[in-house]
Amino acid sequence: MRSHLLNDLTAEDYRRSVTEGVERVAAKLATTDRPFTGITVDALTPRIERIDLDRPLHDTSAALDELEEVYLRDAIYFHHPRYLAHLNCPVVIPAVLGEAVLSAVNSSLDTWDQSAGGTLIERKLIDWTTARIGLGPAADGVFTSGGSQSNLQALLLAREEAKTDGLGRLRIFASEASHFSVKKSAKLLGLGQDAVVSVPVDHDKRMQTVALARELERCAQDGLVPMAVVATGGTTDFGSIDPLPEIAELCERYGVWMHVDAAYGCGLLASVKYRGRIDGIERADSVTVDYHKSFFQPVSSSAVLVRDAATLRHATYHAEYLNPRRMVQERIPNQVDKSLQTTRRFDALKLWMTLRVMGADGIGGLFDEVCDLAAEGWELLAADPRFDVVVRPSLSTLVFRYIPAAVTDPAEIDRANLYARKALFASGDAVIAGTKVAGRHYLKFTLLNPETTAADIAAVLDLIAGHAEQYLGESLDRAS
């Protein structure tokens, strides 16, 4: 079985096998006419279950044939213009090239003696990102697996910087529209979910700074310790951006760590047109960015950035076999000194290749396109009496609800919207998401594909209305 090891003796086999795989995927991308086939769990499960993993095929082509049946045929394709559901972006070719290189070389970014140039490339990209944010000359950071890990590490640093032994007294402030990972992080950090104070949002789903000030003052009066304020630079549900300058003022006044979760809105850092929408982020103590959301990178590609590199010491542990303390004096750069992870992929290479081929303006221009598209979509929804749209988008998300003319029961309208989403998914014609607003079911478009057009949006809205009307018609028939 040594013939399957990637080395100097098998380089040609590697080239042939990977080329065949790339050709299969390229053919699939070229012929995909909808984002999903509509396959059900019950239909797909038996295909997987009948495969005996203890009986290998011993042939790459046969394995790819099988993969076509169990995966490629029915995968959900984010590159399709009518995939409008979650924060999944189509990816750019230079990044996919970087993915191919990093997977084959297989560097681990924990220590210098496993990565060499990879360490310096990652550090260069961290410096580039902190400069784009404006965090200052003492800034630093590290790549992570995603926004949840970045938020966890930022809050770990904030907990340690709070300098208190009474964990039960610590409080984190986040808007009621913030990401669930804030509460999850509090639990993992030994604080409990009750440590997260939920701050109300305004009509545009942005944190109310008056309410935040009130909660911070109450915290001080109750003898509790304000550990961190988590401002969101692009909420998952609405794409809303909290008022960062005002939040920064409050954090300075109360001496609180300011973290900005810009996992979604980080695309504005490269924006040609809309960079001002995220002004105030430069005053943060830490920032989460997800390049795999709005920089058009394959997952995973994220980072946590900090204003003061010294705070990263809270994630540092030394092991004699890996990163002994003497390496610090010898100025040997080991990224594990900054990271919650040990073994870690060279995910930074994808962004490096993207910047070297396309440039930051190329990335920002694509993100500007989807923001412009969302503005067009909002105009369509606002003018369409069939739908109620929640907020004008700050980024590229639209949250709306089908409102039938002849039905007034909110519960029945809920069911019609849920049915429409499910039926649309089953058809494979489009994939959309859903959420709740004030306890009611709404639908959601997350627009991250510059190839999507206003015509696509209009067509999917018609499909939604058609499915909802079908459900309501059948419901009336059942009731009669």
Disulfide bonds with the S-S distance in Angstrom:
none
